[in-house]
Amino acid sequence: MAEIYSMTAFARESASVSGGELIAEVRTVNHRYLDCSFKLPEALRNAETRLRDRAAARLSRGKLDCQFRFQAGGAQAATLEIDRARLQQVLGATTELRALLPDAQAVNPLELLQFPGVCATAEIDETALLQGATALFEAALTSLLENRAREGAKMAAVIRERLTQVEAATLATRQLVPALRERQRARLQARLAELQVEIDPGRLEQELVYLAQKADVDEELDRLQAHIGEVQRTLDKGGPCGRRLDFLMQELNREANTLSSKSIASSSTHNAVELKVLIEQMREQVQNIE
């Protein structure tokens, strides 16, 4: 039996790379199609297309948000080199500004260090970093898919349970039909007797046939049973099946509404309402299936 995947999951992976540690966090939520968003450090800007292709190869639907963080470590993190020429340029600019703005606050030395170019950073091997990021993203996707499969299995179990109840309610309604038809016939005859109205037997039979056709639900019950079977087959097949299941939920709900509109007794009305409740519970689960 193939797996069912949820569209909601989270995964976090990290790995040591040249110069520090690389961290990848991926999160997905439900979406009509695959929509990927990446937040990457400057050294990985060129990796977005490659990462997007990897995501498309392993995911069919869902909104994916991926964030990479690079934390420098070892000698790279311990070394702080100041570009004195650049610092002098910045100090000269601040001196000119203080002449124009005498009431301005003094410059914070830490803010000077954060100015672009003041602190020299060690060169990063971007090729090695790109390879590390690609491998890390694959590992994060694997963890994400495992989480999606676990959640998908739970949702499939809920749908199967509700589907069993839908099938039971459908069978119960089918078993009620003969008695309801006979009750409808007896009710009409009793009403005519109460009114002391004589009616041609042929005409009475025509009216009874008309009423029976108006309240006939055999086709709706047959279609419900067919849709139930299709939902079961779709779940057994697994894979990206959320759209198909959503369509089947619409079809099930349509037949349940028709049953409700044709109901001629409280028992059948109760079954129709129960069907709609169960179908809505399944639909809520289906909305999050890939």
C-alpha positions in Angstrom: 0.0 0.0 0.0 1.5 3.3 -1.1 2.0 6.1 1.4 -0.2 9.2 1.8 1.6 12.4 2.5 0.5 15.4 4.5 1.4 18.8 3.2 2.2 20.1 6.7 5.6 19.3 8.2 8.8 20.7 9.5 12.5 19.5 9.4 15.8 20.9 10.6 19.2 19.6 9.6 22.7 20.9 10.2 26.2 20.0 8.9 29.8 21.2 9.4 31.2 22.8 6.3 34.4 24.7 5.6 34.6 27.6 7.9 31.6 26.9 10.1 28.2 25.2 10.4 25.4 25.3 7.9 21.8 25.0 9.2 18.8 24.3 7.0 15.2 24.6 8.2 12.3 23.6 5.9 8.6 24.0 6.6 5.6 23.1 4.4 1.9 23.9 4.7 -1.1 23.1 2.4 -1.3 24.8 -1.0 -3.0 24.2 -4.3 0.3 23.7 -6.0 4.1 23.7 -5.2 5.3 27.1 -4.1 8.9 27.4 -2.9 10.4 30.3 -1.0 14.0 30.5 0.1 16.0 32.7 2.5 19.7 32.2 1.8 22.9 33.8 3.0 24.7 35.9 0.4 27.2 33.1 -0.3 24.4 30.8 -1.4 22.4 33.2 -3.6 23.3 31.3 -6.7 22.0 28.0 -5.2 18.3 28.9 -5.3 17.6 27.5 -8.7 19.3 24.2 -7.9 17.5 23.9 -4.6 14.2 24.8 -6.2 14.7 22.0 -8.8 15.5 19.5 -6.0 12.3 20.5 -4.2 10.2 20.1 -7.3 11.7 16.6 -7.9 10.5 15.3 -4.5 7.4 17.4 -3.7 4.2 17.7 -5.7 2.1 20.2 -3.7 2.5 22.5 -0.7 4.0 25.9 0.2 7.6 25.3 1.1 9.6 27.8 3.1 13.3 27.1 3.4 15.9 29.1 5.4 19.6 28.5 5.4 21.9 30.0 8.1 25.7 29.9 8.1 27.4 30.2 11.5 31.1 30.9 11.2 33.3 28.7 13.5 36.9 27.9 14.4 39.6 30.2 13.2 37.3 32.1 11.0 35.0 33.1 13.9 37.9 33.9 16.1 39.7 36.2 13.7 38.6 39.8 13.4 40.5 41.9 10.9 39.8 45.6 10.5 40.3 47.3 7.2 42.0 50.5 8.5 41.8 52.4 5.3 38.1 51.8 5.1 37.7 52.7 8.7 39.5 56.0 8.2 37.0 56.8 5.3 34.1 56.1 7.6 35.6 58.2 10.4 36.2 61.1 8.0 32.6 61.0 6.8 31.3 61.0 10.4 33.6 64.0 11.2 32.0 66.0 8.3 28.5 65.0 9.6 29.3 66.2 13.1 30.3 69.5 11.7 26.9 69.8 10.0 25.0 68.3 12.9 26.7 69.5 16.1 23.9 68.1 18.3 24.3 64.5 16.9 25.3 61.7 19.3 28.8 60.4 19.3 29.4 57.4 17.0 29.2 54.0 18.6 32.4 52.0 17.9 30.3 48.8 17.5 28.2 50.4 14.8 31.4 51.3 13.0 32.5 47.7 13.0 29.2 46.7 11.5 29.6 49.2 8.6 30.2 47.3 5.3 33.8 46.8 4.5 35.2 47.9 7.9 35.7 44.3 9.1 37.4 42.0 6.7 36.1 38.5 6.6 37.9 35.4 5.5 37.2 34.1 2.1 34.6 31.3 1.9 35.0 28.4 -0.4 31.7 29.0 -2.2 32.0 25.8 -4.3 32.3 23.6 -1.2 29.6 25.6 0.5 27.2 25.1 -2.4 27.9 21.3 -2.4 27.4 21.2 1.3 24.1 23.2 1.1 22.8 20.9 -1.7 23.5 17.7 0.3 22.0 19.3 3.5 18.9 20.3 1.6 18.4 16.8 0.4 18.8 15.5 3.9 16.2 18.1 5.1 13.8 17.1 2.4 14.2 13.4 3.4 13.3 14.3 7.0 10.5 16.4 5.8 9.0 13.6 3.7 9.3 11.2 6.6 7.3 13.6 8.8 4.8 14.2 6.0 4.3 10.4 5.6 3.8 9.9 9.4 1.2 12.7 9.4 -0.4 11.5 6.2 -0.8 8.0 7.7 -2.7 9.4 10.6 -5.0 11.4 8.2 -5.6 8.4 6.0 -6.6 6.3 9.1 -9.2 9.0 10.1 -10.6 9.1 6.5 -10.9 5.3 6.4 -12.7 5.2 9.8 -15.1 7.9 8.6 -15.5 6.1 5.3 -16.6 2.9 7.1 -19.2 5.0 8.9 -20.4 6.5 5.7 -20.8 3.1 4.2 -22.8 1.9 7.2 -25.1 4.9 7.0 -25.6 4.3 3.3 -26.5 0.7 3.9 -28.8 1.6 6.7 -30.6 4.1 4.4 -30.9 1.4 1.7 -32.5 -1.0 4.2 -35.0 1.7 5.2 -36.3 2.3 1.7 -38.8 -0.6 1.3 -40.5 0.2 4.7 -40.6 3.9 3.9 -42.3 3.2 0.5 -44.9 1.0 2.2 -45.4 3.6 4.9 -45.9 6.3 2.3 -48.5 4.1 0.5 -50.4 3.3 3.7 -50.3 7.0 4.7 -51.9 8.1 1.4 -54.6 5.4 1.6 -55.4 6.3 5.2 -55.7 10.0 4.2 -58.1 9.1 1.4 -60.1 7.0 3.8 -60.2 9.8 6.3 -61.5 12.2 3.7 -64.0 9.6 2.5 -63.0 10.3 -1.1 -63.4 7.6 -3.7 -60.7 7.5 -6.3 -60.2 5.3 -9.3 -57.8 2.5 -8.5 -55.8 3.2 -11.6 -55.4 6.9 -10.7 -54.4 5.9 -7.1 -51.8 3.6 -8.5 -50.5 6.4 -10.7 -50.2 8.8 -7.7 -48.4 6.1 -5.7 -46.0 5.6 -8.6 -45.4 9.4 -8.9 -44.7 9.7 -5.1 -42.4 6.7 -5.2 -40.4 8.2 -8.1 -40.2 11.5 -6.4 -38.8 9.9 -3.2 -36.7 7.3 -5.0 -33.1 7.4 -3.8 -31.7 4.2 -5.3 -29.5 6.1 -7.8 -28.1 8.3 -5.1 -27.3 5.3 -2.9 -25.7 3.5 -5.8 -23.5 6.5 -6.6 -22.6 6.9 -2.9 -21.4 3.3 -2.9 -19.4 3.8 -6.0 -17.7 7.0 -4.6 -17.0 5.1 -1.4 -15.2 2.4 -3.4 -13.3 5.0 -5.4 -12.1 6.8 -2.2 -10.8 3.4 -0.9 -9.0 2.7 -4.1 -7.4 6.1 -4.1 -6.2 5.8 -0.6 -4.8 2.3 -1.4 -2.9 3.7 -4.4 -1.4 6.6 -2.3 1.0 9.2 -3.6 -0.2 12.7 -4.5 -3.9 12.1 -4.4 -5.3 15.1 -2.5 -7.0 16.7 -5.5 -8.7 13.5 -6.5 -9.9 12.9 -2.9 -11.2 16.5 -2.7 -13.2 15.9 -5.9 -14.7 12.7 -4.5 -15.6 14.5 -1.3 -17.6 17.0 -3.4 -19.4 14.1 -5.2 -20.2 12.4 -1.9 -21.6 15.6 -0.4 -23.7 16.2 -3.5 -25.4 12.8 -3.1 -25.9 13.3 0.6 -27.6 16.6 -0.1 -29.9 15.0 -2.6 -30.8 12.2 -0.1 -31.6 14.9 2.5 -33.9 16.8 0.0 -35.7 13.5 -0.9 -36.2 12.3 2.7 -39.7 11.4 3.7 -39.1 10.3 7.2 -37.1 11.4 10.2 -35.0 8.2 10.1 -33.7 8.9 6.6 -33.2 12.5 7.4 -31.1 11.6 10.3 -29.0 9.3 8.1 -28.5 12.0 5.5 -27.4 14.5 8.2 -25.0 12.0 9.6 -23.6 11.4 6.1 -23.0 15.1 5.6 -21.2 15.4 9.0 -18.9 12.5 8.2 -18.2 13.7 4.7 -17.2 17.2 6.1 -14.9 15.5 8.6 -13.2 13.6 5.8 -13.0 16.8 3.7 -11.1 18.6 6.5 -8.5 15.9 6.4 -8.3 15.8 2.6 -7.6 19.5 2.4 -4.1 18.8 3.9 -3.2 15.8 1.7 -0.6 16.2 -1.0 
